[in-house]
């Protein structure tokens, strides 16, 4: 009788589980499709949630005759020179030990960035299952390489209307005798990188020359780069197609989340040394790079190129792009909705944190802050990023690492790479190209490649 009873019970449970799964699938399919809003409509909706009726306009970076033309006068650049102290707790107590930093002050800073600047990542984000869709043996320059094209499928059993497939390529030296360091770029899909404009090796070839591999992740496959896309992509998937709350994550944190999921994959790939993965990004992807570096302590090093406002530039600086630009309809989607407040009823000095504390969240790992010359890259404020790097120095020193060694803005072309906080302004325009050799010189102190097979042995 007991056997019959248990047999019947098991079958009932199985039937119940199947029925529950069918109901779940049915519910997932019966939920309404994503809300469709333009960026202007969504921005207006967020302002209404925050009870804001108007915002100050951003700067015009194109027309010197415009009344709101961007400021490039250093005498007007620092209306709020007093920055929040990264080594003082909110209760006023000084942080004097590494333990206090990790257990007390750092969590305070993270919470402020979560709530007011970049937004909160949901607790239950989808699991990403990686699929190698193609493996290619080829050469880049004279280096034999193996390239894997991958797609990371974000699970969506609860909401079938949105599919997120993260696009990633990984290239490693074919002749490596073990797992290699990898530099991953937020990029546009040019996996190969034969020769950069102006001649000379591409950044990929420069990386291969160190015996390392490289990867490229496509940010727009994670989250669209516009406000109209906030009810789709990974943000929309987690919100089941509904618009954001004021402290929900924006695109920068979404892109950073995607980079972390790529790092999850690297931990499973025997060709990659996942403890030696660096991250690089330029302009808006420079912003995503420092956000990823700050939030995911598994990344070993970062090259933050021309990240500007919303990235490594101090928010309290009046130079080039300012808070009001990023809070406008063209860029607000990068940030939490709460960030908009600081272009309306509040001002920059009301921000509870500034970007020197974002750099400090990267400590004690090395981070390279870079930009081009003011003539061509002035919008991103090289000095504002230098000052943020300098402001993070005390945290690095508390943790036993070296800062830049100076708080005086250096002449253009000067590499400050003796410490874990590093900086260089090159003489070119809005490009990372001229700073790649300097970054790689810094990075080789931390990233070590395995030996390479002799060419004859590799052919066998």
TORNU-442560 format. One record per residue: residue number from 1; x, y, z of N, C-alpha, C in turn. Coordinates in steps of 0.02 Angstrom, whole numbers, plus 50000, padded with zeros to 5 digits. Each point is the difference from the previous one (the first is absolute). Layout:
N
NUM,X,Y,Z,X,Y,Z,X,Y,Z
...
// end
This chain:
460
1,50041,49940,50000,49959,50060,50000,50043,50064,50000
2,50055,49997,50040,50043,50058,50003,50030,50016,49932
3,50021,49947,49963,50029,50010,49935,49949,50032,49953
4,49938,49977,50002,49948,50028,49958,49988,50073,50017
5,49999,50013,50066,49988,50068,50023,50055,50048,49975
6,50063,49979,50008,50056,50042,49979,50000,50008,49924
7,49982,49946,49964,49997,50004,49927,49948,50052,49978
8,49941,49998,50032,49947,50048,49983,50021,50071,50019
9,50033,50008,50057,50021,50066,50023,50051,50031,49952
10,50048,49958,49978,50051,50025,49954,49969,50022,49935
11,49952,49960,49974,49968,50018,49937,49958,50063,50007
12,49968,50010,50058,49962,50061,50011,50045,50061,50000
13,50059,49992,50034,50048,50056,50004,50027,50017,49931
14,50015,49948,49961,50025,50011,49932,49949,50037,49958
15,49938,49977,50005,49946,50031,49962,49990,50072,50021
16,50004,50012,50066,49993,50068,50027,50055,50046,49975
17,50062,49973,49998,50058,50039,49978,49994,50018,49926
18,49978,49951,49960,49991,50013,49928,49946,50053,49989
19,49946,49994,50039,49946,50049,49994,50024,50070,50020
20,50041,50003,50054,50026,50064,50024,50044,50032,49947
21,50042,49957,49968,50044,50027,49947,49959,50026,49942
22,49946,49964,49983,49958,50022,49945,49966,50066,50016
23,49978,50007,50064,49969,50062,50021,50050,50057,49997
24,50062,49986,50023,50052,50051,49999,50013,50023,49929
25,50008,49951,49954,50011,50016,49930,49942,50039,49971
26,49939,49979,50019,49940,50034,49975,49999,50072,50025
27,50015,50008,50066,50001,50068,50028,50053,50043,49965
28,50059,49970,49988,50053,50038,49968,49980,50024,49931
29,49962,49957,49965,49979,50019,49932,49940,50046,50000
30,49961,50000,50054,49940,50041,50002,50012,50069,50028
31,50060,50012,50027,50016,50067,50025,50001,50049,49942
32,49985,50063,50012,49998,50049,49946,50069,50011,49970
33,50003,50019,49936,50065,50014,49969,50032,50062,50030
34,50063,50013,49985,50034,50058,50030,49964,50065,49985
35,49999,50044,50049,49973,50067,49990,50043,50036,49949
36,49969,50035,49954,50037,50036,49949,49996,50075,50014
37,50058,50029,50015,50005,50072,50012,50059,50028,49961
38,49994,50060,49976,50059,50033,49973,50045,50022,50058
39,50061,50018,49984,50045,50024,50053,49971,50062,50033
40,49969,50044,49960,49971,50061,50027,49941,49984,50048
41,49959,49952,49980,49944,49980,50043,50024,49968,50065
42,50050,49957,49994,50025,49966,50060,50035,50050,50046
43,50037,50046,49971,50034,50051,50040,49949,50043,50037
44,49948,50020,49965,49947,50040,50031,49967,49961,50057
45,49988,49936,49988,49969,49958,50052,50045,49997,50062
46,50065,49994,49990,50046,49997,50057,50000,50067,50037
47,49998,50054,49964,49997,50066,50033,49937,50006,50043
48,49946,49974,49974,49937,50002,50039,50004,49957,50063
49,50033,49942,49994,50009,49958,50059,50041,50037,50053
50,50049,50039,49977,50044,50036,50046,49972,50068,50019
51,49941,50016,49972,49967,50064,50014,50044,50059,49979
52,50030,49993,49941,50042,50053,49971,49962,50031,49941
53,49997,50066,49999,49964,50033,49945,50046,50027,49946
54,50063,50012,50017,50046,50026,49949,50072,49982,50018
55,50042,49998,49949,50071,49986,50009,50041,50056,49969
56,50059,50010,50027,50046,50047,49969,50028,49970,49936
57,50010,50040,49948,50026,49973,49937,50073,49980,50006
58,50021,49952,49959,50070,49981,49997,50040,50050,49959
59,50063,49984,49991,50045,50043,49962,49999,49983,49926
60,50011,50050,49959,50008,49991,49928,50074,49993,49986
61,50020,49944,49974,50071,49988,49987,50021,50017,49929
62,49954,50025,49959,50014,50010,49929,50005,50073,49979
63,49959,50042,50030,49995,50069,49976,50028,50049,50052
64,50060,50028,49989,50030,50047,50048,49958,50062,50012
65,49954,50016,49954,49959,50059,50008,49937,49987,50040
66,49986,49938,50015,49940,49983,50038,50005,50026,50072
67,49943,50021,50028,50000,50027,50068,50020,49947,50052
68,49988,49937,49983,50017,49946,50046,50060,49960,49975
69,50045,50033,49963,50060,49965,49975,50040,49972,50058
70,50030,49943,49990,50038,49966,50053,50057,50043,50024
71,50014,49996,50065,50055,50038,50029,50066,49963,49991
72,50051,50036,49976,50067,49974,49996,50050,50049,50032
73,49975,50037,50049,50041,50048,50037,50012,49972,50070
74,50063,49983,50015,50015,49967,50063,49981,50043,50061
75,50000,50066,49992,49982,50043,50057,49927,49994,50019
76,49959,49972,49956,49928,49990,50014,49982,49927,50010
77,50050,49957,50002,49987,49927,49997,49982,49968,50066
78,50015,50032,50056,49990,49967,50064,49955,50039,50047
79,49935,50004,49984,49955,50037,50045,49990,49965,50067
80,50013,49935,50002,49993,49961,50062,50065,49962,50013
81,50050,50032,50026,50066,49969,50006,50005,49947,50056
82,49953,50002,50047,50004,49953,50057,49964,49935,49983
83,50039,49947,49993,49972,49935,49982,49984,49960,50063
84,49951,49954,49997,49988,49955,50056,50064,49960,50015
85,50013,49990,50064,50060,49964,50021,49987,49925,49997
86,50036,49963,49957,49988,49928,49995,50020,49962,50063
87,50037,50033,50045,50023,49966,50061,49969,50029,50063
88,49939,50025,49993,49961,50022,50058,49931,49969,49997
89,49981,49963,50053,49934,49969,50002,49946,50053,50004
90,49939,49981,49985,49944,50047,50002,49989,50028,50071
91,50022,49963,50050,49994,50025,50069,50057,50045,50020
92,50045,50015,49952,50056,50045,50013,50064,49967,50023
93,49998,49935,50012,50059,49965,50024,50050,49989,49944
94,50063,50011,50014,50053,49990,49951,50014,49926,49989
95,50009,49981,49937,50018,49931,49983,50076,49994,50004
96,50023,49957,50044,50072,49995,50013,50029,49931,49985
97,49958,49951,49984,50024,49933,49987,49967,49971,49938
98,50033,49951,49970,49971,49966,49942,49934,49967,50019
99,49996,49973,50060,49939,49967,50022,49942,50049,50002
100,50012,50061,50024,49946,50050,50001,49979,50018,49929
101,50048,50003,49954,49983,50014,49930,49954,49946,49972
102,50020,49938,50006,49962,49946,49969,49932,49989,50034
103,49998,50005,50065,49939,49982,50036,49953,50058,50013
104,50025,50061,49999,49957,50057,50017,49996,50052,49945
105,50057,50029,49981,49997,50057,49954,49983,49979,49929
106,50031,49948,49975,49986,49979,49931,49926,49984,49989
107,49967,49963,50045,49929,49988,49991,49958,50064,50000
108,50020,50050,50038,49964,50064,49999,50005,50032,49931
109,50060,50000,49972,50010,50031,49934,49962,49961,49946
110,50002,49934,50003,49964,49959,49952,49925,50015,50003
111,49973,50006,50059,49929,50014,50008,49982,50068,49968
112,50042,50050,50009,49986,50065,49970,50002,49997,49924
113,50049,49965,49972,50003,49992,49927,49940,49959,49975
114,49980,49949,50037,49942,49960,49980,49937,50043,49997
115,49988,50037,50052,49937,50036,50008,49996,50062,49955
116,50055,50038,49996,49997,50066,49970,50033,50006,49931
117,50046,49956,49984,50040,50011,49939,49986,49947,49946
118,50016,49938,50014,49997,49949,49947,49941,49952,50007
119,49968,49998,50057,49941,49958,50009,50018,49931,50027
120,49949,49967,50024,50008,49934,50032,49989,49944,49950
121,50045,49952,50001,49990,49938,49962,49951,49957,50039
122,49948,49972,49968,49953,49957,50036,50035,49942,50034
123,49972,49978,50055,50029,49944,50036,49999,49936,49959
124,49948,49990,49963,49992,49938,49961,50005,50015,49926
125,50061,50007,49975,50009,50008,49928,50002,49932,49967
126,49984,49996,49936,49998,49934,49967,50069,49968,49997
127,49999,49935,50002,50061,49962,49987,50015,50004,49925
128,50064,50007,49984,50021,50004,49930,50035,49935,49981
129,49974,49966,49949,50030,49939,49975,50038,50016,49935
130,50065,49986,50001,50042,50017,49944,50005,49943,49949
131,49995,50019,49938,50005,49952,49944,50055,50022,49952
132,50046,49955,49986,50051,50014,49949,49969,49983,49932
133,49989,50051,49960,49966,49991,49936,50048,49985,49943
134,50063,50019,50009,50049,49989,49947,50070,50005,50029
135,50045,49957,49976,50071,50002,50019,50041,50006,49937
136,50045,50050,49998,50038,50015,49940,50074,49998,50016
137,50039,49964,49960,50073,50003,50005,50025,50046,49945
138,50039,50050,50019,50022,50050,49952,50065,50031,50025
139,50024,50050,49967,50058,50038,50025,49982,50074,50002
140,50027,50033,50049,49994,50073,50004,50071,50027,49998
141,50017,50033,49945,50070,50015,49988,50036,49935,49988
142,50052,49986,50039,50035,49936,49993,49987,49954,50059
143,49946,50014,50039,49985,49960,50059,49941,49954,49986
144,50010,49934,50003,49943,49954,49994,49954,50008,50060
145,49935,50004,49986,49952,50010,50054,49940,49954,49990
146,49964,49991,50054,49936,49964,49999,49946,50049,50023
147,49950,50012,49958,49946,50046,50016,49935,49961,50011
148,49968,50013,50056,49935,49970,50014,49947,50055,49997
149,49949,49988,49961,49943,50045,49999,49947,49970,50047
150,49977,50041,50047,49956,49976,50052,49936,50041,50004
151,49947,49967,50024,49938,50034,50015,49980,49980,50071
152,49987,50050,50041,49977,49987,50068,49925,50010,50004
153,49964,49945,50010,49926,50003,50002,49977,50013,50071
154,49968,50057,50011,49972,50016,50066,49934,49964,50007
155,49992,49963,50054,49938,49963,50012,49940,50046,50006
156,49944,49981,49970,49940,50042,50004,49937,49959,50011
157,50000,49949,50044,49940,49959,50008,49940,50038,50028
158,50013,50056,50034,49945,50037,50031,49971,50053,49954
159,50037,50016,49946,49976,50053,49955,50026,49987,49930
160,49959,49969,49959,50021,49976,49934,50003,50054,49947
161,49975,50059,50015,49996,50052,49949,50069,50031,49984
162,50049,49989,50044,50065,50031,49990,50054,49946,50000
163,50042,50003,49949,50057,49954,49995,50064,50042,50002
164,50047,49979,50042,50065,50034,50004,50054,49949,49983
165,50036,50012,49946,50055,49958,49978,50063,50043,49997
166,50046,49988,50045,50061,50041,50006,50052,49975,49950
167,50025,50046,49959,50048,49982,49948,50071,50012,50027
168,50042,49948,49992,50068,50002,50026,50046,49962,49954
169,50060,50026,49987,50052,49960,49967,50061,49997,50045
170,50033,49943,49998,50060,49988,50040,50055,49974,49954
171,50057,50032,50001,50057,49979,49959,50060,49988,50045
172,50030,49941,49994,50059,49983,50041,50056,49974,49954
173,50062,50008,50021,50056,49974,49959,49996,49924,49994
174,50005,49975,49940,49995,49928,49989,50058,49962,50030
175,50057,50033,50007,50061,49966,50023,50013,50007,50074
176,49953,50028,50037,50010,50007,50072,50001,49931,50033
177,50042,49993,50051,50006,49936,50035,49955,49995,50061
178,49960,50051,50012,49955,50000,50057,49950,50057,49995
179,49958,50009,50050,49951,50054,50000,50035,50068,49996
180,49971,50046,49962,50032,50065,49988,49959,50057,50031
181,50033,50056,50017,49963,50061,50017,49960,50023,49940
182,49945,50035,50012,49957,50024,49946,49981,50073,50015
183,50003,50042,49949,49974,50068,50003,49934,50001,49962
184,49947,50017,50035,49934,50003,49968,49980,50073,49988
185,49976,50013,49940,49979,50067,49981,49924,50003,49993
186,49970,50054,50026,49932,50017,49979,50006,50029,49930
187,49975,49964,49950,50013,50021,49931,49941,49990,49954
188,50015,50001,49936,49948,49999,49948,50001,49937,49958
189,50042,49953,50018,49999,49937,49964,50058,49988,49953
190,50048,50047,49995,50059,49989,49958,50048,49955,50038
191,49991,49935,49992,50036,49952,50041,50074,49996,49982
192,50016,50020,49938,50067,49983,49976,50052,50054,50016
193,49990,50060,49974,50047,50053,50014,50069,49989,49969
194,50003,50006,49934,50064,49985,49968,50049,50059,50007
195,49983,50057,49973,50045,50058,50004,49958,50061,50014
196,50020,50039,50051,49962,50058,50018,50013,50057,49950
197,49952,50047,49999,50008,50058,49957,50064,50038,50016
198,50035,50021,49948,50063,50035,50011,50059,49953,50000
199,49987,49935,49988,50054,49952,50000,50016,49974,50069
200,50044,49950,50003,50017,49970,50064,49950,49947,50019
201,50019,49959,50049,49957,49945,50020,49936,50023,50035
202,49947,49963,49989,49937,50014,50035,50008,49983,50074
203,49951,50020,50040,50005,49984,50072,49999,49924,50010
204,49962,49965,49957,49998,49927,50006,50070,49970,49988
205,50034,50025,49949,50067,49975,49985,50050,50018,50055
206,49991,50058,50030,50043,50019,50056,49989,49954,50060
207,49939,49980,50011,49984,49953,50054,50030,49931,49985
208,49992,49977,49939,50027,49935,49981,50076,49999,50007
209,50032,50057,49987,50073,50003,50006,50024,49987,50072
210,49955,50009,50048,50016,49986,50070,49987,49926,50017
211,49971,49963,49953,49982,49931,50014,49931,49994,50031
212,49961,50054,49997,49933,50000,50030,49947,49990,49946
213,49938,49991,50022,49944,49997,49955,49959,50063,50005
214,49949,50005,49957,49955,50058,50003,49929,49977,49986
215,49953,50040,50025,49929,49986,49990,49964,50064,49986
216,49944,49995,49965,49958,50058,49987,49928,49982,50017
217,49970,50040,50043,49930,49991,50018,49960,50058,49972
218,49941,49985,49974,49959,50050,49965,49948,50028,50049
219,50009,50061,50024,49954,50026,50052,49927,50002,49978
220,49987,50019,49937,49930,50006,49979,49964,49933,49997
221,50037,49944,50002,49967,49935,50004,49977,49986,50072
222,50023,50040,50047,49979,49994,50070,49943,50048,50014
223,50010,50063,49980,49951,50052,50012,50008,50054,49948
224,49945,50022,49971,50002,50052,49948,50027,50066,50029
225,50032,50039,49958,50029,50063,50022,49952,50058,49987
226,49939,49994,50027,49951,50054,49994,49945,49991,50051
227,49965,50054,50016,49947,49997,50049,49940,49959,49979
228,49987,49997,49934,49943,49961,49976,50010,49925,50011
229,50063,49980,50010,50014,49929,50009,49999,49976,50072
230,49982,50043,50047,50004,49981,50070,49948,49949,50021
231,49948,49990,49960,49951,49948,50015,50016,49936,49962
232,50058,49998,49969,50025,49940,49967,50071,49987,50023
233,50036,49955,49966,50067,49983,50023,49998,49968,50069
234,50057,49997,50033,50002,49966,50065,49962,50039,50053
235,49999,50067,49994,49961,50040,50049,49926,49986,49991
236,49977,50000,49938,49929,49985,49987,49981,49930,50019
237,50045,49952,49987,49986,49931,50018,49990,49992,50075
238,50044,50031,50039,49994,49995,50072,49938,50037,50027
239,49978,50051,49963,49940,50037,50020,49937,49976,49965
240,50005,49943,49965,49943,49972,49963,49967,50052,49955
241,50042,50038,49966,49975,50046,49950,49972,50065,50027
242,50006,50012,50065,49973,50060,50030,50054,50054,50007
243,49981,50064,50003,50050,50053,50008,50035,49997,50068
244,50055,50035,50005,50042,49997,50060,49971,50039,50059
245,50022,49979,50059,49992,50040,50060,50060,50046,50005
246,49998,50052,50043,50055,50049,50002,50068,49972,50018
247,50002,49945,50037,50066,49973,50019,50017,49936,49962
248,49963,49985,49947,50017,49943,49958,50063,50015,49960
249,50034,49946,49979,50062,50008,49963,49990,50031,49931
250,50053,50035,49978,50001,50027,49933,50046,49959,49955
251,50011,50024,49939,50037,49962,49950,50072,49987,50021
252,50032,50047,50036,50070,49990,50019,50007,49939,50046
253,49956,49994,50048,50003,49942,50044,49979,49937,49963
254,49954,50007,49953,49980,49941,49960,50058,49975,49958
255,50036,50046,49968,50058,49979,49960,50054,49969,50045
256,50009,50030,50059,50049,49972,50047,49978,49930,50023
257,49936,49991,50011,49973,49934,50018,50016,49949,49945
258,49992,50020,49938,50015,49955,49945,50073,49981,49998
259,50044,50048,50014,50072,49985,50002,50015,49949,50055
260,49965,50006,50056,50009,49952,50054,49977,49930,49980
261,49948,49997,49960,49976,49934,49977,50051,49970,49951
262,50033,50043,49960,50054,49974,49957,50057,49973,50043
263,50015,50034,50055,50052,49976,50045,49979,49933,50031
264,49936,49991,50014,49976,49934,50023,50019,49946,49949
265,49990,50016,49935,50018,49951,49949,50075,49987,49999
266,50039,50053,50005,50073,49991,49998,50024,49954,50055
267,49965,49998,50056,50018,49956,50055,49991,49926,49982
268,49962,49988,49947,49989,49930,49978,50041,49981,49939
269,50034,50049,49970,50038,49988,49938,50073,49987,50018
270,50026,49941,49982,50067,49980,50020,50055,50041,49965
271,49982,50037,49948,50051,50040,49965,50011,50068,50034
272,49957,50017,50049,50002,50066,50032,50020,49994,50073
273,50045,50043,50021,50015,50008,50071,49952,50052,50027
274,49945,49978,50030,49946,50046,50019,50019,50047,50057
275,50056,49986,50033,50023,50046,50052,50042,50056,49971
276,50011,49997,49934,50039,50052,49966,49961,50027,49940
277,49940,50024,50014,49959,50029,49947,49995,50075,50012
278,50021,50038,49950,49995,50073,50002,49942,50024,49957
279,49980,50062,50010,49943,50027,49965,50018,50069,49971
280,49979,50012,49938,50013,50065,49967,49938,50025,49965
281,49991,50066,50004,49945,50031,49964,50014,50073,49989
282,49971,50028,49947,50012,50069,49981,49935,50039,49999
283,50002,50063,50022,49944,50046,50000,49944,49972,50044
284,49939,49990,49973,49947,49973,50042,50018,49930,50025
285,50039,49964,49961,50021,49934,50023,50059,50005,50049
286,50033,50058,50001,50047,50013,50055,49962,50008,50065
287,49942,50031,49997,49957,50005,50060,49981,49931,50024
288,49978,49957,49953,49981,49932,50019,50059,49961,50029
289,50060,50014,49974,50060,49964,50023,50014,50015,50073
290,49999,50064,50020,50016,50014,50069,49944,49978,50047
291,49938,50001,49975,49944,49974,50041,50010,49925,50011
292,50016,49963,49948,50011,49928,50007,50058,49986,50047
293,50055,50037,49993,50058,49991,50042,49984,50014,50073
294,49960,50052,50012,49983,50018,50068,49956,49948,50034
295,49954,49972,49962,49950,49955,50030,50021,49927,50000
296,50041,49978,49954,50020,49930,49997,50074,49994,50015
297,50015,49978,50060,50069,49998,50024,50041,49944,49968
298,49970,49961,49955,50037,49947,49966,50042,50027,49942
299,49981,50058,49972,50040,50028,49946,50067,50022,50027
300,50054,49985,49963,50067,50010,50026,50027,50070,49987
301,49978,50032,49946,50027,50065,49981,49952,50032,49951
302,50001,50067,49995,49955,50035,49954,50035,50057,49964
303,49983,50008,49937,50022,50056,49958,49938,50041,49985
304,49994,50057,50034,49940,50043,49997,50016,50059,49955
305,49976,49998,49938,50020,50049,49950,49945,50052,49989
306,50018,50063,50010,49956,50058,49984,49929,49990,50025
307,49993,49980,50062,49934,49983,50027,49958,50061,50016
308,50031,50055,50021,49964,50062,50009,49945,49998,50052
309,49950,50045,49993,49945,50006,50048,49960,49934,50002
310,49985,49978,50059,49968,49936,50009,50050,49943,50007
311,50064,50016,49986,50054,49952,50008,50049,50024,50053
312,50063,50009,49980,50052,50019,50049,50005,50074,50013
313,49967,50042,49960,50002,50073,50011,49962,50019,50063
314,50027,50047,50037,49965,50025,50059,49934,50034,49980
315,49945,49980,50032,49935,50031,49986,50000,50074,50019
316,50042,50018,50049,50001,50069,50025,50042,50047,49957
317,50024,49976,49943,50041,50042,49955,49957,50031,49946
318,50009,50065,49989,49967,50036,49946,50048,50004,49941
319,50002,49947,49961,50046,49996,49943,49971,49950,49950
320,49992,50023,49938,49974,49954,49949,49930,49975,50018
321,49991,49935,49993,49936,49970,50017,49988,50002,50075
322,49938,50014,50020,49984,50007,50071,49941,49956,50018
323,49982,50000,50063,49945,49959,50026,49937,50011,49959
324,49985,50063,49983,49938,50015,49965,49996,49967,49932
325,50056,49991,49967,50000,49964,49936,49978,49928,50009
326,50030,49967,50049,49986,49929,50011,49929,49990,50027
327,49973,50050,50034,49932,49995,50027,49947,50013,49947
328,50020,50023,49941,49952,50015,49947,49975,49938,49964
329,49955,50010,49953,49967,49943,49967,50046,49957,49958
330,50058,50027,49980,50045,49961,49958,50045,49952,50037
331,50009,50010,50066,50049,49960,50036,49977,49975,50069
332,49941,50021,50023,49977,49982,50067,49995,49925,50010
333,49990,49964,49944,49991,49927,50005,50063,49965,50024
334,50058,50034,49998,50061,49970,50027,49997,49992,50076
335,49961,50043,50032,50003,50008,50072,49935,49977,50033
336,50000,50000,50066,49937,49992,50037,49956,50061,49988
337,49935,49991,50004,49955,50057,49994,50014,50054,50051
338,50021,49980,50060,50014,50049,50053,50053,50051,49981
339,50043,49982,49953,50054,50045,49980,49973,50065,49971
340,49940,49997,49970,49970,50058,49969,49991,50057,50050
341,49988,49983,50063,49988,50051,50051,50054,50053,50003
342,50062,49980,49985,50057,50044,50010,50009,50050,49942
343,49953,49997,49953,49998,50051,49947,49937,50042,50006
344,49964,49992,50055,49937,50035,50010,49997,50035,50067
345,49963,49971,50046,49994,50033,50066,50065,49998,50040
346,50043,49952,49986,50065,49995,50035,50056,50019,49952
347,50060,50010,50028,50057,50014,49957,50055,49949,50012
348,50056,50009,49966,50055,49950,50002,50027,49991,50071
349,50000,50053,50038,50028,49996,50067,49956,49960,50048
350,49938,49987,49979,49955,49959,50041,50012,49925,49992
351,50038,49982,49949,50016,49929,49990,50036,49972,50061
352,49979,49942,50026,50032,49973,50060,50069,49971,49986
353,50016,49988,49937,50065,49972,49980,50023,50036,49937
354,50064,49990,49983,50025,50025,49937,50046,49947,49970
355,50026,50014,49941,50033,49947,49961,50067,49978,50028
356,50032,50040,50043,50061,49976,50033,49984,49939,50043
357,49938,49997,50025,49980,49942,50040,49983,49940,49956
358,49980,50012,49938,49991,49945,49953,50068,49969,49984
359,50050,50041,49988,50068,49975,49990,50023,49962,50062
360,49984,50026,50059,50021,49968,50063,49969,49931,50008
361,49940,49990,49972,49969,49933,50004,50039,49948,49961
362,50043,50022,49954,50042,49953,49962,50059,49975,50041
363,50017,50036,50053,50059,49982,50041,49992,49931,50031
364,50057,49964,50007,50069,50020,49987,50025,49982,49930
365,49955,49984,49955,50020,49977,49933,50021,50060,49956
366,50044,49989,49952,50024,50055,49958,49947,50025,49951
367,49995,50066,49994,49954,50030,49953,50035,50057,49965
368,49994,50001,49933,50034,50049,49957,49947,50048,49972
369,50003,50063,50022,49954,50052,49978,50033,50038,49944
370,49966,50010,49943,50034,50032,49943,49952,50043,49961
371,50029,50046,49961,49962,50045,49956,50045,50027,49947
372,49971,50037,49952,50038,50034,49949,50009,50073,50017
373,50027,50038,49954,50013,50071,50010,49934,50039,50002
374,50003,50059,50033,49941,50042,50003,49975,50017,49930
375,50045,50013,49955,49981,50013,49930,49985,49933,49966
376,49939,49978,50005,49979,49936,49971,49966,49955,50050
377,50016,50008,50064,49970,49958,50051,49983,50039,50064
378,49992,50066,49992,49987,50042,50058,49934,49986,50035
379,49952,49974,49962,49933,49986,50027,50003,49954,50061
380,50049,49955,50002,50002,49949,50053,50038,50024,50062
381,50035,50057,49996,50034,50030,50057,50056,49956,50029
382,50056,50000,49966,50057,49960,50022,50021,50019,50072
383,50001,50065,50015,50021,50019,50067,49950,49978,50053
384,49935,50002,49983,49950,49976,50047,50007,49927,50016
385,50023,49961,49951,50012,49929,50012,50065,49989,50038
386,50050,50041,49985,50063,49997,50039,49986,50015,50074
387,49960,50051,50013,49984,50018,50070,49962,49944,50035
388,49957,49965,49963,49966,49943,50030,50049,49945,50018
389,50048,49988,49954,50051,49949,50014,50042,50020,50061
390,50017,50065,50003,50038,50024,50058,49960,49993,50064
391,49935,50014,49996,49957,49995,50059,49991,49930,50027
392,50011,49950,49956,49996,49930,50022,50065,49976,50032
393,50053,50039,49992,50066,49980,50025,50002,49980,50073
394,49969,50038,50046,50003,49982,50071,49972,49930,50015
395,49950,49979,49962,49972,49933,50010,50050,49947,49978
396,50031,50010,49943,50051,49953,49977,50057,49995,50051
397,50021,50057,50026,50055,50001,50048,49980,49965,50065
398,49938,50009,50022,49975,49965,50059,50004,49925,49991
399,49988,49977,49938,50000,49928,49985,50070,49975,49980
400,50051,50042,50011,50069,49978,49989,50024,50006,49929
401,49965,50039,49958,50019,50009,49930,50024,50071,49988
402,50026,50013,49939,50027,50065,49984,49949,50042,49961
403,49998,50065,50016,49960,50046,49961,50040,50026,49941
404,49977,50054,49968,50036,50026,49941,50065,50035,50018
405,50008,50016,50063,50061,50033,50022,49998,50075,49993
406,49944,50028,49976,49993,50072,49993,49926,50019,49998
407,49985,50061,50021,49933,50028,49991,50002,50059,49952
408,50058,50011,49968,50008,50053,49952,49990,49973,49930
409,49955,50031,49963,49984,49978,49932,50063,50001,49957
410,50018,49944,49969,50065,49995,49965,49996,50028,49929
411,50057,50016,49970,50001,50020,49930,49973,49943,49956
412,49972,50019,49944,49971,49950,49955,50053,49951,49977
413,49982,49937,49997,50046,49947,49980,50038,49969,50057
414,49991,50025,50062,50037,49974,50057,49966,49937,50027
415,50033,49942,50000,49970,49940,50028,50010,49997,50076
416,49947,49997,50037,50003,49990,50072,49979,49928,50014
417,50047,49955,49996,49983,49929,50004,50043,49962,50051
418,50028,50035,50048,50041,49966,50050,49958,49968,50054
419,49937,50022,50007,49957,49972,50052,49941,49963,49971
420,49955,49979,50045,49940,49964,49978,49948,50047,49971
421,50001,50064,50021,49959,50050,49967,50043,50033,49947
422,49979,49998,49937,50043,50023,49946,49961,50048,49955
423,50038,50042,49964,49968,50051,49958,50047,50020,49944
424,49970,50016,49942,50037,50032,49946,49951,50035,49953
425,50018,50060,49981,49964,50037,49949,50043,50001,49937
426,49974,49972,49946,50038,50000,49937,49985,50062,49959
427,50036,50010,49947,49994,50062,49960,49952,49993,49942
428,49966,49944,49995,49951,49989,49947,49930,50022,50020
429,49951,49980,49963,49931,50019,50013,49962,49947,50040
430,49938,49990,49982,49955,49956,50038,50011,49928,49978
431,50054,49971,50023,50019,49931,49981,50043,49970,50055
432,49996,49934,50009,50044,49968,50048,50068,49980,49971
433,50005,50002,49932,50058,49971,49966,50068,50019,50028
434,50015,50066,50008,50067,50019,50022,50018,49977,50071
435,49950,49981,50039,50015,49981,50069,50004,49924,50011
436,49988,49961,49947,50005,49928,50008,50071,49977,50021
437,50053,50025,49970,50067,49977,50021,50014,50016,50074
438,49977,50058,50023,50011,50018,50071,49961,49954,50045
439,49938,49986,49982,49960,49954,50040,50032,49931,50004
440,50024,49975,49943,50029,49933,49999,50065,49997,50040
441,50038,50056,50000,50060,50003,50042,49981,49994,50074
442,49946,50034,50019,49974,49994,50069,49975,49929,50013
443,49960,49974,49953,49967,49936,50012,50049,49942,50005
444,50057,50003,49966,50046,49943,50001,50033,49991,50069
445,49994,50050,50043,50023,49991,50069,49955,49952,50038
446,49938,49992,49977,49950,49962,50037,49978,49936,49964
447,50001,50001,49935,49976,49943,49960,50059,49962,49972
448,50000,49934,50010,50056,49958,49978,49975,49944,49955
449,50030,49994,49942,49980,49949,49951,50040,49936,50011
450,49971,49943,49982,50039,49938,50001,50048,49998,49941
451,50042,49951,50000,50047,49991,49945,49963,49986,49935
452,50034,50011,49944,49972,49987,49934,50036,49940,49970
453,49963,49956,49967,50030,49942,49966,50046,50024,49944
454,50055,49966,49988,50041,50015,49941,49959,49992,49937
455,50015,50040,49950,49960,49999,49938,49997,49930,49970
456,50056,49964,49999,50001,49932,49971,49954,49953,50038
457,50002,50005,50067,49957,49957,50041,49927,50015,49989
458,49984,50064,49989,49931,50019,49991,49970,49973,49936
459,50043,49985,49950,49974,49974,49936,49984,49926,50003
460,50028,49966,50051,49990,49927,50003,49931,49983,50027
// end
